[in-house]
């Protein structure tokens, strides 16, 4: 997945050049509040041809609190009521374009909530960003009288854009966007690849979560669990018997995440899997994605199910076998469809790169080509 980015640094030294290719999208201020981009809004959109120029944000409306209340709330795929006084209500939302599970997690005693791993809609062919998915989550929050206290990211996703900044704006502007403290390592890796100033990311996120840190969700306690391997910054969240695993482990018939990110590591991933599988058997592991074959999507399995059935790391799988299989598998995987747009936005907590003097925003794609070829 990230081998292209890693090679980018090495090929320069060998005489092969990498040029950034810009992809157009709607303009959004990079360090301020992310405006709403209303779907089906009249205004300047990219032409259909491959030579389309970037579009300006002029003519694109912002959603007011009054208008967000008119949007139907997203309907959860499932509602998982609390099983005991320490476990939250969990509302699960499946975003089909990127096969991503989004979670609204609620303390039933106080109606305080967190949102985990939200999605900002992005069409790479047209460069259009829209907020239909995020608007549905905001409407769900509003219609159910919830108070969101944190927007949580399990890691810097490479397969979808986060809606964290947009949600923060729509929820009043003071809800902190939180991620694991090792995000700085990921930023240091990718900021130079995309021509971004690393210094501008010093306070991109509002909170940097430490290993084993605990915070309250109403009357409940949330424990931060470091789960490296897929990425070095990856964390999970344990709230009672609900565990939000991000992209570390998947449902048993899908297995585990790839580990070929810069900073990713198959050995470390195996150790993280053992941490999850050592939890009590009745705990539910809520995954970050699902890629079902001949079944409906599903958002969780129990620890006991994972121990018995996970196709990559079920109980009895030794470290050597898993590590070799994972490395061999990762070596033939291609890059995800939204790799470059996702990383540029997500290492900045959901902000787009700075706009140019005409108010246009460009997302860069590193392009590798032979130095001897004249283009």
C-alpha positions as YAML, in Angstrom:
chain: A
units: angstrom
residues:
- id: 1
  name: UNK
  ca: [0.00, 0.00, 0.00]
- id: 2
  name: UNK
  ca: [2.70, 2.45, 0.96]
- id: 3
  name: UNK
  ca: [5.54, 0.99, -1.06]
- id: 4
  name: UNK
  ca: [5.01, 3.66, -3.74]
- id: 5
  name: UNK
  ca: [5.55, 6.41, -1.18]
- id: 6
  name: UNK
  ca: [8.58, 4.64, 0.27]
- id: 7
  name: UNK
  ca: [10.16, 4.21, -3.17]
- id: 8
  name: UNK
  ca: [9.56, 7.86, -3.91]
- id: 9
  name: UNK
  ca: [12.32, 8.81, -1.49]
- id: 10
  name: UNK
  ca: [14.77, 6.22, -2.76]
- id: 11
  name: UNK
  ca: [14.40, 6.70, -6.50]
- id: 12
  name: UNK
  ca: [15.42, 10.34, -6.37]
- id: 13
  name: UNK
  ca: [18.89, 9.31, -5.27]
- id: 14
  name: UNK
  ca: [19.17, 6.87, -8.18]
- id: 15
  name: UNK
  ca: [18.29, 9.43, -10.82]
- id: 16
  name: UNK
  ca: [14.63, 8.54, -11.31]
- id: 17
  name: UNK
  ca: [12.35, 11.51, -10.89]
- id: 18
  name: UNK
  ca: [9.03, 11.74, -9.15]
- id: 19
  name: UNK
  ca: [6.75, 14.59, -10.02]
- id: 20
  name: UNK
  ca: [3.61, 15.49, -8.09]
- id: 21
  name: UNK
  ca: [0.45, 15.29, -10.16]
- id: 22
  name: UNK
  ca: [-2.35, 17.46, -8.84]
- id: 23
  name: UNK
  ca: [-5.89, 16.20, -8.45]
- id: 24
  name: UNK
  ca: [-8.64, 18.79, -8.24]
- id: 25
  name: UNK
  ca: [-11.21, 19.16, -5.53]
- id: 26
  name: UNK
  ca: [-13.36, 21.88, -4.05]
- id: 27
  name: UNK
  ca: [-11.46, 24.55, -2.18]
- id: 28
  name: UNK
  ca: [-11.53, 24.42, 1.59]
- id: 29
  name: UNK
  ca: [-9.49, 26.52, 4.06]
- id: 30
  name: UNK
  ca: [-6.70, 24.28, 5.34]
- id: 31
  name: UNK
  ca: [-6.39, 25.38, 8.95]
- id: 32
  name: UNK
  ca: [-9.80, 26.76, 9.77]
- id: 33
  name: UNK
  ca: [-13.27, 25.32, 9.85]
- id: 34
  name: UNK
  ca: [-14.11, 23.00, 6.98]
- id: 35
  name: UNK
  ca: [-17.17, 24.45, 5.19]
- id: 36
  name: UNK
  ca: [-20.06, 22.23, 4.22]
- id: 37
  name: UNK
  ca: [-20.15, 21.21, 0.58]
- id: 38
  name: UNK
  ca: [-23.77, 20.61, -0.21]
- id: 39
  name: UNK
  ca: [-24.52, 17.77, -2.58]
- id: 40
  name: UNK
  ca: [-26.37, 18.82, -5.74]
- id: 41
  name: UNK
  ca: [-25.52, 22.48, -5.05]
- id: 42
  name: UNK
  ca: [-25.47, 24.60, -8.22]
- id: 43
  name: UNK
  ca: [-22.05, 26.07, -8.86]
- id: 44
  name: UNK
  ca: [-18.76, 25.44, -10.62]
- id: 45
  name: UNK
  ca: [-18.02, 21.74, -10.97]
- id: 46
  name: UNK
  ca: [-15.18, 20.04, -12.85]
- id: 47
  name: UNK
  ca: [-15.70, 19.32, -16.52]
- id: 48
  name: UNK
  ca: [-16.14, 15.72, -17.54]
- id: 49
  name: UNK
  ca: [-12.97, 15.62, -19.62]
- id: 50
  name: UNK
  ca: [-9.62, 14.51, -18.28]
- id: 51
  name: UNK
  ca: [-8.28, 18.04, -18.67]
- id: 52
  name: UNK
  ca: [-10.73, 19.51, -16.20]
- id: 53
  name: UNK
  ca: [-9.35, 22.35, -14.10]
- id: 54
  name: UNK
  ca: [-9.81, 22.60, -10.35]
- id: 55
  name: UNK
  ca: [-13.06, 24.08, -9.10]
- id: 56
  name: UNK
  ca: [-13.52, 27.01, -6.78]
- id: 57
  name: UNK
  ca: [-15.60, 27.00, -3.61]
- id: 58
  name: UNK
  ca: [-17.49, 30.07, -4.78]
- id: 59
  name: UNK
  ca: [-21.18, 29.30, -5.18]
- id: 60
  name: UNK
  ca: [-21.09, 26.30, -2.84]
- id: 61
  name: UNK
  ca: [-23.31, 26.81, 0.17]
- id: 62
  name: UNK
  ca: [-22.67, 25.94, 3.81]
- id: 63
  name: UNK
  ca: [-25.14, 24.08, 5.94]
- id: 64
  name: UNK
  ca: [-26.64, 25.98, 8.86]
- id: 65
  name: UNK
  ca: [-27.75, 24.30, 12.07]
- id: 66
  name: UNK
  ca: [-31.35, 24.84, 10.91]
- id: 67
  name: UNK
  ca: [-30.74, 23.07, 7.63]
- id: 68
  name: UNK
  ca: [-28.83, 20.19, 9.23]
- id: 69
  name: UNK
  ca: [-31.91, 19.52, 11.34]
- id: 70
  name: UNK
  ca: [-33.91, 19.05, 8.12]
- id: 71
  name: UNK
  ca: [-31.62, 16.27, 6.92]
- id: 72
  name: UNK
  ca: [-32.95, 12.81, 7.79]
- id: 73
  name: UNK
  ca: [-30.78, 11.10, 10.39]
- id: 74
  name: UNK
  ca: [-28.62, 8.25, 9.18]
- id: 75
  name: UNK
  ca: [-30.21, 4.92, 9.96]
- id: 76
  name: UNK
  ca: [-27.84, 2.64, 11.87]
- id: 77
  name: UNK
  ca: [-27.16, -0.73, 10.32]
- id: 78
  name: UNK
  ca: [-27.58, -2.11, 13.83]
- id: 79
  name: UNK
  ca: [-28.30, -0.72, 17.28]
- id: 80
  name: UNK
  ca: [-26.41, -2.56, 19.99]
- id: 81
  name: UNK
  ca: [-27.86, -1.75, 23.42]
- id: 82
  name: UNK
  ca: [-25.70, -1.74, 26.52]
- id: 83
  name: UNK
  ca: [-25.25, -5.19, 28.06]
- id: 84
  name: UNK
  ca: [-24.16, -3.97, 31.51]
- id: 85
  name: UNK
  ca: [-23.56, -0.71, 33.44]
- id: 86
  name: UNK
  ca: [-19.98, -0.39, 32.10]
- id: 87
  name: UNK
  ca: [-20.73, -0.97, 28.40]
- id: 88
  name: UNK
  ca: [-22.11, 1.72, 26.04]
- id: 89
  name: UNK
  ca: [-24.87, 1.68, 23.48]
- id: 90
  name: UNK
  ca: [-23.26, 1.26, 20.05]
- id: 91
  name: UNK
  ca: [-24.78, 2.55, 16.81]
- id: 92
  name: UNK
  ca: [-23.08, 1.24, 13.67]
- id: 93
  name: UNK
  ca: [-23.07, 2.90, 10.25]
- id: 94
  name: UNK
  ca: [-21.60, 1.20, 7.17]
- id: 95
  name: UNK
  ca: [-20.18, 3.48, 4.46]
- id: 96
  name: UNK
  ca: [-20.37, 1.32, 1.35]
- id: 97
  name: UNK
  ca: [-18.05, 3.25, -1.00]
- id: 98
  name: UNK
  ca: [-15.04, 2.53, 1.23]
- id: 99
  name: UNK
  ca: [-16.46, -0.42, 3.22]
- id: 100
  name: UNK
  ca: [-15.89, 1.57, 6.41]
- id: 101
  name: UNK
  ca: [-17.64, 1.12, 9.75]
- id: 102
  name: UNK
  ca: [-18.41, 4.37, 11.55]
- id: 103
  name: UNK
  ca: [-19.50, 4.27, 15.17]
- id: 104
  name: UNK
  ca: [-21.50, 6.51, 17.44]
- id: 105
  name: UNK
  ca: [-20.91, 5.24, 20.96]
- id: 106
  name: UNK
  ca: [-23.20, 6.47, 23.72]
- id: 107
  name: UNK
  ca: [-23.31, 6.35, 27.49]
- id: 108
  name: UNK
  ca: [-26.97, 5.37, 28.11]
- id: 109
  name: UNK
  ca: [-26.96, 7.10, 31.50]
- id: 110
  name: UNK
  ca: [-25.94, 10.60, 30.31]
- id: 111
  name: UNK
  ca: [-26.35, 10.59, 26.48]
- id: 112
  name: UNK
  ca: [-22.71, 11.66, 26.10]
- id: 113
  name: UNK
  ca: [-21.23, 10.21, 22.90]
- id: 114
  name: UNK
  ca: [-18.08, 9.78, 20.84]
- id: 115
  name: UNK
  ca: [-17.84, 9.36, 17.07]
- id: 116
  name: UNK
  ca: [-15.21, 6.89, 15.84]
- id: 117
  name: UNK
  ca: [-13.66, 6.81, 12.33]
- id: 118
  name: UNK
  ca: [-16.02, 9.04, 10.35]
- id: 119
  name: UNK
  ca: [-16.04, 9.32, 6.54]
- id: 120
  name: UNK
  ca: [-15.96, 12.37, 4.28]
- id: 121
  name: UNK
  ca: [-17.33, 11.53, 0.82]
- id: 122
  name: UNK
  ca: [-14.84, 11.95, -2.03]
- id: 123
  name: UNK
  ca: [-15.19, 11.13, -5.72]
- id: 124
  name: UNK
  ca: [-11.67, 10.84, -7.19]
- id: 125
  name: UNK
  ca: [-12.89, 10.98, -10.79]
- id: 126
  name: UNK
  ca: [-14.50, 14.41, -10.45]
- id: 127
  name: UNK
  ca: [-12.57, 15.69, -7.43]
- id: 128
  name: UNK
  ca: [-15.82, 16.50, -5.65]
- id: 129
  name: UNK
  ca: [-15.98, 16.36, -1.87]
- id: 130
  name: UNK
  ca: [-19.42, 16.10, -0.29]
- id: 131
  name: UNK
  ca: [-20.81, 15.54, 3.17]
- id: 132
  name: UNK
  ca: [-23.88, 13.33, 2.81]
- id: 133
  name: UNK
  ca: [-22.46, 10.61, 5.04]
- id: 134
  name: UNK
  ca: [-21.28, 13.01, 7.74]
- id: 135
  name: UNK
  ca: [-24.53, 15.01, 7.59]
- id: 136
  name: UNK
  ca: [-26.45, 11.85, 8.36]
- id: 137
  name: UNK
  ca: [-24.33, 11.28, 11.47]
- id: 138
  name: UNK
  ca: [-24.81, 14.86, 12.64]
- id: 139
  name: UNK
  ca: [-28.55, 14.59, 12.10]
- id: 140
  name: UNK
  ca: [-28.59, 11.33, 14.07]
- id: 141
  name: UNK
  ca: [-26.83, 13.09, 16.94]
- id: 142
  name: UNK
  ca: [-29.25, 16.03, 16.82]
- id: 143
  name: UNK
  ca: [-32.42, 13.96, 16.55]
- id: 144
  name: UNK
  ca: [-31.42, 11.72, 19.45]
- id: 145
  name: UNK
  ca: [-30.35, 14.52, 21.78]
- id: 146
  name: UNK
  ca: [-26.77, 13.28, 22.09]
- id: 147
  name: UNK
  ca: [-23.82, 15.34, 23.32]
- id: 148
  name: UNK
  ca: [-20.65, 14.44, 21.41]
- id: 149
  name: UNK
  ca: [-17.62, 14.97, 23.66]
- id: 150
  name: UNK
  ca: [-14.87, 13.59, 21.38]
- id: 151
  name: UNK
  ca: [-14.24, 12.71, 17.75]
- id: 152
  name: UNK
  ca: [-11.90, 9.70, 17.76]
- id: 153
  name: UNK
  ca: [-9.57, 8.41, 15.06]
- id: 154
  name: UNK
  ca: [-8.01, 4.97, 15.39]
- id: 155
  name: UNK
  ca: [-5.20, 5.95, 12.98]
- id: 156
  name: UNK
  ca: [-4.38, 7.94, 9.84]
- id: 157
  name: UNK
  ca: [-6.54, 6.05, 7.36]
- id: 158
  name: UNK
  ca: [-5.23, 5.38, 3.85]
- id: 159
  name: UNK
  ca: [-8.55, 4.34, 2.29]
- id: 160
  name: UNK
  ca: [-10.99, 7.12, 3.17]
- id: 161
  name: UNK
  ca: [-10.98, 10.79, 4.08]
- id: 162
  name: UNK
  ca: [-11.96, 11.58, 7.64]
- id: 163
  name: UNK
  ca: [-14.89, 13.92, 8.29]
- id: 164
  name: UNK
  ca: [-13.43, 14.95, 11.66]
- id: 165
  name: UNK
  ca: [-13.08, 18.69, 10.95]
- id: 166
  name: UNK
  ca: [-16.48, 18.93, 9.31]
- id: 167
  name: UNK
  ca: [-18.11, 17.14, 12.23]
- id: 168
  name: UNK
  ca: [-16.30, 19.39, 14.68]
- id: 169
  name: UNK
  ca: [-17.73, 22.45, 12.94]
- id: 170
  name: UNK
  ca: [-21.25, 21.10, 12.73]
- id: 171
  name: UNK
  ca: [-21.20, 20.07, 16.39]
- id: 172
  name: UNK
  ca: [-20.32, 23.55, 17.61]
- id: 173
  name: UNK
  ca: [-16.59, 23.87, 16.95]
- id: 174
  name: UNK
  ca: [-15.31, 22.81, 20.36]
- id: 175
  name: UNK
  ca: [-15.41, 19.00, 20.18]
- id: 176
  name: UNK
  ca: [-11.78, 17.77, 20.27]
- id: 177
  name: UNK
  ca: [-10.44, 15.59, 17.46]
- id: 178
  name: UNK
  ca: [-8.29, 12.87, 19.06]
- id: 179
  name: UNK
  ca: [-5.72, 10.37, 17.77]
- id: 180
  name: UNK
  ca: [-2.82, 8.28, 19.11]
- id: 181
  name: UNK
  ca: [0.33, 10.19, 20.01]
- id: 182
  name: UNK
  ca: [2.42, 8.42, 17.34]
- id: 183
  name: UNK
  ca: [0.59, 10.25, 14.56]
- id: 184
  name: UNK
  ca: [3.61, 12.56, 14.54]
- id: 185
  name: UNK
  ca: [5.72, 9.70, 13.18]
- id: 186
  name: UNK
  ca: [3.22, 9.24, 10.34]
- id: 187
  name: UNK
  ca: [3.17, 12.98, 9.64]
- id: 188
  name: UNK
  ca: [6.97, 13.07, 9.45]
- id: 189
  name: UNK
  ca: [6.88, 10.28, 6.87]
- id: 190
  name: UNK
  ca: [4.21, 11.65, 4.57]
- id: 191
  name: UNK
  ca: [4.33, 15.44, 4.81]
- id: 192
  name: UNK
  ca: [7.47, 15.67, 2.61]
- id: 193
  name: UNK
  ca: [5.99, 13.31, 0.02]
- id: 194
  name: UNK
  ca: [3.06, 15.65, -0.53]
- id: 195
  name: UNK
  ca: [4.96, 18.94, -0.17]
- id: 196
  name: UNK
  ca: [3.28, 19.80, 3.12]
- id: 197
  name: UNK
  ca: [4.94, 21.85, 5.85]
- id: 198
  name: UNK
  ca: [5.51, 19.61, 8.84]
- id: 199
  name: UNK
  ca: [5.57, 22.61, 11.16]
- id: 200
  name: UNK
  ca: [1.97, 23.39, 10.25]
- id: 201
  name: UNK
  ca: [0.91, 20.06, 11.74]
- id: 202
  name: UNK
  ca: [2.19, 20.67, 15.26]
- id: 203
  name: UNK
  ca: [-1.33, 21.11, 16.58]
- id: 204
  name: UNK
  ca: [-3.35, 19.56, 13.77]
- id: 205
  name: UNK
  ca: [-5.20, 17.37, 16.25]
- id: 206
  name: UNK
  ca: [-6.72, 18.62, 19.47]
- id: 207
  name: UNK
  ca: [-5.60, 15.68, 21.63]
- id: 208
  name: UNK
  ca: [-2.82, 13.12, 21.29]
- id: 209
  name: UNK
  ca: [-3.76, 10.00, 23.22]
- id: 210
  name: UNK
  ca: [-1.14, 8.15, 25.23]
- id: 211
  name: UNK
  ca: [-0.89, 4.37, 25.58]
- id: 212
  name: UNK
  ca: [-3.26, 3.12, 28.30]
- id: 213
  name: UNK
  ca: [-4.71, 6.58, 28.77]
- id: 214
  name: UNK
  ca: [-8.22, 6.63, 30.20]
- id: 215
  name: UNK
  ca: [-10.96, 9.20, 29.77]
- id: 216
  name: UNK
  ca: [-14.60, 9.32, 30.71]
- id: 217
  name: UNK
  ca: [-17.57, 8.95, 28.44]
- id: 218
  name: UNK
  ca: [-20.26, 10.14, 30.79]
- id: 219
  name: UNK
  ca: [-20.28, 7.56, 33.58]
- id: 220
  name: UNK
  ca: [-18.22, 5.08, 31.54]
- id: 221
  name: UNK
  ca: [-14.45, 4.67, 31.33]
- id: 222
  name: UNK
  ca: [-12.66, 4.46, 27.98]
- id: 223
  name: UNK
  ca: [-9.22, 2.84, 27.81]
- id: 224
  name: UNK
  ca: [-6.79, 3.61, 24.97]
- id: 225
  name: UNK
  ca: [-5.13, 0.45, 23.66]
- id: 226
  name: UNK
  ca: [-2.03, 0.79, 21.46]
- id: 227
  name: UNK
  ca: [-2.39, -1.64, 18.53]
- id: 228
  name: UNK
  ca: [0.58, -1.04, 16.21]
- id: 229
  name: UNK
  ca: [1.46, -3.12, 13.18]
- id: 230
  name: UNK
  ca: [-0.97, -1.86, 10.57]
- id: 231
  name: UNK
  ca: [0.36, 1.64, 11.29]
- id: 232
  name: UNK
  ca: [2.61, 2.82, 14.13]
- id: 233
  name: UNK
  ca: [0.02, 5.29, 15.42]
- id: 234
  name: UNK
  ca: [-2.83, 2.78, 15.55]
- id: 235
  name: UNK
  ca: [-4.93, 2.66, 18.73]
- id: 236
  name: UNK
  ca: [-8.14, 0.95, 19.79]
- id: 237
  name: UNK
  ca: [-10.70, 1.95, 22.38]
- id: 238
  name: UNK
  ca: [-12.01, -0.35, 25.11]
- id: 239
  name: UNK
  ca: [-15.28, 0.75, 26.71]
- id: 240
  name: UNK
  ca: [-16.71, -1.94, 28.96]
- id: 241
  name: UNK
  ca: [-17.14, -5.06, 26.81]
- id: 242
  name: UNK
  ca: [-17.01, -3.09, 23.54]
- id: 243
  name: UNK
  ca: [-13.63, -2.80, 21.80]
- id: 244
  name: UNK
  ca: [-13.16, -0.59, 18.73]
- id: 245
  name: UNK
  ca: [-10.25, -2.11, 16.87]
- id: 246
  name: UNK
  ca: [-9.95, 0.12, 13.79]
- id: 247
  name: UNK
  ca: [-8.01, -1.63, 11.02]
- id: 248
  name: UNK
  ca: [-5.93, -3.94, 13.21]
- id: 249
  name: UNK
  ca: [-8.13, -7.04, 13.18]
- id: 250
  name: UNK
  ca: [-11.08, -7.78, 10.90]
- id: 251
  name: UNK
  ca: [-13.94, -10.24, 11.13]
- id: 252
  name: UNK
  ca: [-12.80, -13.88, 11.30]
- id: 253
  name: UNK
  ca: [-13.40, -14.69, 7.61]
- id: 254
  name: UNK
  ca: [-11.48, -11.55, 6.56]
- id: 255
  name: UNK
  ca: [-8.57, -11.89, 8.98]
- id: 256
  name: UNK
  ca: [-6.11, -9.09, 9.68]
- id: 257
  name: UNK
  ca: [-4.94, -5.83, 8.17]
- id: 258
  name: UNK
  ca: [-1.92, -5.42, 5.94]
- id: 259
  name: UNK
  ca: [1.33, -4.36, 7.61]
- id: 260
  name: UNK
  ca: [3.38, -2.80, 4.78]
- id: 261
  name: UNK
  ca: [2.90, 0.82, 5.79]
- id: 262
  name: UNK
  ca: [6.03, 2.84, 6.61]
- id: 263
  name: UNK
  ca: [6.24, 2.08, 10.31]
- id: 264
  name: UNK
  ca: [4.01, -0.95, 9.84]
- id: 265
  name: UNK
  ca: [5.36, -4.31, 10.90]
- id: 266
  name: UNK
  ca: [4.05, -7.88, 10.71]
- id: 267
  name: UNK
  ca: [5.78, -8.90, 13.92]
- id: 268
  name: UNK
  ca: [4.23, -6.00, 15.78]
- id: 269
  name: UNK
  ca: [0.84, -6.71, 14.23]
- id: 270
  name: UNK
  ca: [0.97, -10.28, 15.52]
- id: 271
  name: UNK
  ca: [1.69, -8.99, 19.03]
- id: 272
  name: UNK
  ca: [-1.28, -6.60, 18.77]
- id: 273
  name: UNK
  ca: [-3.52, -9.48, 17.72]
- id: 274
  name: UNK
  ca: [-2.46, -11.41, 20.80]
- id: 275
  name: UNK
  ca: [-3.39, -8.42, 22.97]
- id: 276
  name: UNK
  ca: [-6.88, -8.44, 21.48]
- id: 277
  name: UNK
  ca: [-7.28, -12.22, 21.66]
- id: 278
  name: UNK
  ca: [-6.27, -12.20, 25.32]
- id: 279
  name: UNK
  ca: [-9.32, -10.12, 26.24]
- id: 280
  name: UNK
  ca: [-12.30, -11.91, 27.83]
- id: 281
  name: UNK
  ca: [-14.12, -14.14, 25.37]
- id: 282
  name: UNK
  ca: [-17.45, -12.28, 25.55]
- id: 283
  name: UNK
  ca: [-15.92, -8.92, 24.57]
- id: 284
  name: UNK
  ca: [-17.05, -7.65, 21.17]
- id: 285
  name: UNK
  ca: [-14.39, -6.53, 18.69]
- id: 286
  name: UNK
  ca: [-15.92, -3.81, 16.49]
- id: 287
  name: UNK
  ca: [-13.88, -3.62, 13.29]
- id: 288
  name: UNK
  ca: [-12.95, -0.67, 11.06]
- id: 289
  name: UNK
  ca: [-13.92, -2.30, 7.76]
- id: 290
  name: UNK
  ca: [-15.70, -5.34, 6.43]
- id: 291
  name: UNK
  ca: [-15.25, -7.01, 3.05]
- id: 292
  name: UNK
  ca: [-17.92, -9.71, 3.01]
- id: 293
  name: UNK
  ca: [-17.96, -12.62, 0.59]
- id: 294
  name: UNK
  ca: [-21.38, -14.26, 0.19]
- id: 295
  name: UNK
  ca: [-22.80, -12.69, 3.34]
- id: 296
  name: UNK
  ca: [-24.11, -9.37, 4.61]
- id: 297
  name: UNK
  ca: [-21.66, -6.93, 6.14]
- id: 298
  name: UNK
  ca: [-21.19, -7.24, 9.88]
- id: 299
  name: UNK
  ca: [-19.44, -4.98, 12.36]
- id: 300
  name: UNK
  ca: [-18.23, -7.20, 15.17]
- id: 301
  name: UNK
  ca: [-17.37, -10.65, 16.39]
- id: 302
  name: UNK
  ca: [-16.56, -11.76, 19.91]
- id: 303
  name: UNK
  ca: [-13.07, -12.47, 21.14]
- id: 304
  name: UNK
  ca: [-14.07, -16.13, 21.49]
- id: 305
  name: UNK
  ca: [-15.18, -16.19, 17.83]
- id: 306
  name: UNK
  ca: [-11.89, -14.64, 16.74]
- id: 307
  name: UNK
  ca: [-9.84, -17.14, 18.74]
- id: 308
  name: UNK
  ca: [-11.69, -20.04, 17.14]
- id: 309
  name: UNK
  ca: [-12.14, -18.82, 13.57]
- id: 310
  name: UNK
  ca: [-9.90, -15.91, 12.51]
- id: 311
  name: UNK
  ca: [-8.40, -17.09, 9.23]
- id: 312
  name: UNK
  ca: [-5.03, -15.48, 9.96]
- id: 313
  name: UNK
  ca: [-4.48, -15.54, 13.73]
- id: 314
  name: UNK
  ca: [-6.86, -17.99, 15.34]
- id: 315
  name: UNK
  ca: [-5.73, -19.69, 18.53]
- id: 316
  name: UNK
  ca: [-2.74, -21.91, 17.87]
- id: 317
  name: UNK
  ca: [-1.33, -19.83, 14.98]
- id: 318
  name: UNK
  ca: [2.37, -19.37, 15.69]
- id: 319
  name: UNK
  ca: [4.14, -16.07, 15.18]
- id: 320
  name: UNK
  ca: [6.57, -17.33, 12.53]
- id: 321
  name: UNK
  ca: [3.83, -18.68, 10.27]
- id: 322
  name: UNK
  ca: [1.68, -15.56, 10.56]
- id: 323
  name: UNK
  ca: [4.56, -13.15, 9.99]
- id: 324
  name: UNK
  ca: [5.78, -14.93, 6.87]
- id: 325
  name: UNK
  ca: [2.26, -15.26, 5.45]
- id: 326
  name: UNK
  ca: [1.51, -11.59, 6.14]
- id: 327
  name: UNK
  ca: [4.71, -10.42, 4.45]
- id: 328
  name: UNK
  ca: [4.10, -12.63, 1.41]
- id: 329
  name: UNK
  ca: [0.52, -11.44, 1.10]
- id: 330
  name: UNK
  ca: [1.38, -7.76, 1.49]
- id: 331
  name: UNK
  ca: [4.04, -8.05, -1.21]
- id: 332
  name: UNK
  ca: [1.38, -8.62, -3.90]
- id: 333
  name: UNK
  ca: [-1.29, -6.17, -2.70]
- id: 334
  name: UNK
  ca: [-1.92, -3.03, -4.73]
- id: 335
  name: UNK
  ca: [-2.37, 0.49, -3.42]
- id: 336
  name: UNK
  ca: [-5.88, 1.42, -2.28]
- id: 337
  name: UNK
  ca: [-7.99, 3.64, -4.51]
- id: 338
  name: UNK
  ca: [-7.93, 6.69, -2.21]
- id: 339
  name: UNK
  ca: [-4.41, 6.29, -0.83]
- id: 340
  name: UNK
  ca: [-2.97, 9.70, -1.69]
- id: 341
  name: UNK
  ca: [-6.04, 11.89, -1.08]
- id: 342
  name: UNK
  ca: [-6.66, 10.12, 2.22]
- id: 343
  name: UNK
  ca: [-3.17, 10.52, 3.61]
- id: 344
  name: UNK
  ca: [-2.88, 14.20, 2.71]
- id: 345
  name: UNK
  ca: [-6.13, 14.99, 4.47]
- id: 346
  name: UNK
  ca: [-5.92, 12.59, 7.38]
- id: 347
  name: UNK
  ca: [-2.46, 13.52, 8.67]
- id: 348
  name: UNK
  ca: [-3.93, 17.02, 8.97]
- id: 349
  name: UNK
  ca: [-6.92, 15.82, 11.02]
- id: 350
  name: UNK
  ca: [-9.33, 16.23, 8.13]
- id: 351
  name: UNK
  ca: [-8.08, 19.52, 6.67]
- id: 352
  name: UNK
  ca: [-7.23, 19.96, 3.01]
- id: 353
  name: UNK
  ca: [-3.93, 21.42, 1.79]
- id: 354
  name: UNK
  ca: [-3.69, 25.23, 1.56]
- id: 355
  name: UNK
  ca: [-5.65, 26.92, -1.21]
- id: 356
  name: UNK
  ca: [-3.82, 28.86, -3.93]
- id: 357
  name: UNK
  ca: [-4.36, 32.56, -4.69]
- id: 358
  name: UNK
  ca: [-7.46, 31.68, -6.71]
- id: 359
  name: UNK
  ca: [-9.00, 29.73, -3.85]
- id: 360
  name: UNK
  ca: [-8.33, 26.35, -5.45]
- id: 361
  name: UNK
  ca: [-7.14, 23.27, -3.58]
- id: 362
  name: UNK
  ca: [-4.99, 20.54, -5.12]
- id: 363
  name: UNK
  ca: [-4.31, 17.05, -3.84]
- id: 364
  name: UNK
  ca: [-0.98, 15.65, -5.02]
- id: 365
  name: UNK
  ca: [-0.20, 12.20, -6.41]
- id: 366
  name: UNK
  ca: [3.48, 11.19, -6.62]
- id: 367
  name: UNK
  ca: [4.21, 9.90, -10.11]
- id: 368
  name: UNK
  ca: [7.22, 7.64, -10.83]
- id: 369
  name: UNK
  ca: [8.72, 7.53, -14.30]
- id: 370
  name: UNK
  ca: [12.03, 6.68, -15.95]
- id: 371
  name: UNK
  ca: [14.46, 9.62, -15.91]
- id: 372
  name: UNK
  ca: [15.47, 8.80, -19.47]
- id: 373
  name: UNK
  ca: [11.96, 9.18, -20.85]
- id: 374
  name: UNK
  ca: [11.03, 12.62, -22.15]
- id: 375
  name: UNK
  ca: [7.39, 13.45, -21.50]
...
